């Protein structure tokens, strides 16, 4: 069985791309298999300066690398408290040993890239969770009530007529967008805000989102082809923000805890981390795939499986009744593989099958 870890490499991005992928449609972040992946998961942007005003100072390189590692561990383990976990203290202390590259992004920020294989191996040895780059793409509809009749749906870009909207409301909406970008980057979750173009506004209104008319929200979301839909009702007052969050998935509603934007997105990241992070070393499993009728089909399936971070090795095993059996080494076992394959659009599961059985989609 041939290892596929050596064939993986991180995709380099600039700070602008990292921030943009947290807010735009993220279709560009989807690979040919249709599964969304977080871009440059093992690269962390670090501000050069700590603090503000007279107490501000430049970070040393050691401080930069240690800070970057704490951020990375939150992303890759899925744990909010990763920096406080005693078992991870050694990784933070020895962060320099895992660095591949440090370089400037702009005059204010540095980018620190870590070696993905080395970090993952260390987490496995420490029996800590590992959450790979394949992550659900979540479309977020947010209805915002700012009082005094000011009600808006949050869009990827400002849609308000500045002659009508107050400067205060415009600033509040921009701050919310910036918070989406920041939390998405810190937790490594793929978030998309709607365009709110004519098609969206014809299909959905503020009242639909605020009232939780989920059937209408689901229909309006189909054009974006998300894995999940997050719905938020956010009230802004002089005392602060108060929010309610609901995750829509396959006709089900999942309450997401959190009274603010950050709390809601942290809650969403916690849900995903619990589902998609894996523990322990790889185990062997057999995947049976039918519908492979040509060398092109075979190559498509193998390329897709080799791209999945939970798989450490992939090799064809046998042909049984016209279906190809592929032997894989998978972290987290069969449950983890089922969840990750569910994010892609290459293989259709056979629900009645007790074993891992799929059909190649056209």
RATA-V880744 format. One record per helix or strand of 2 or more residues. SS is the DSSP state (2 for helix, 1 for strand). FROM is the first residue (numbers start at 1). TO is the last residue. Records with the same first field share a line. If there is no record, write none. Layout:
BEGIN
SS = FROM-TO, FROM-TO
END
This chain:
BEGIN
1 = 2-3, 36-37, 43-47, 49-50, 57-58, 99-104, 109-114, 137-145, 151-153, 190-193, 228-237, 240-249, 252-256, 282-290, 311-320, 323-331, 347-349, 357-360
2 = 5-7, 15-21, 27-29, 53-55, 61-77, 82-84, 86-93, 95-98, 116-125, 167-187, 198-203, 206-210, 214-224, 261-276, 295-307, 333-341
END
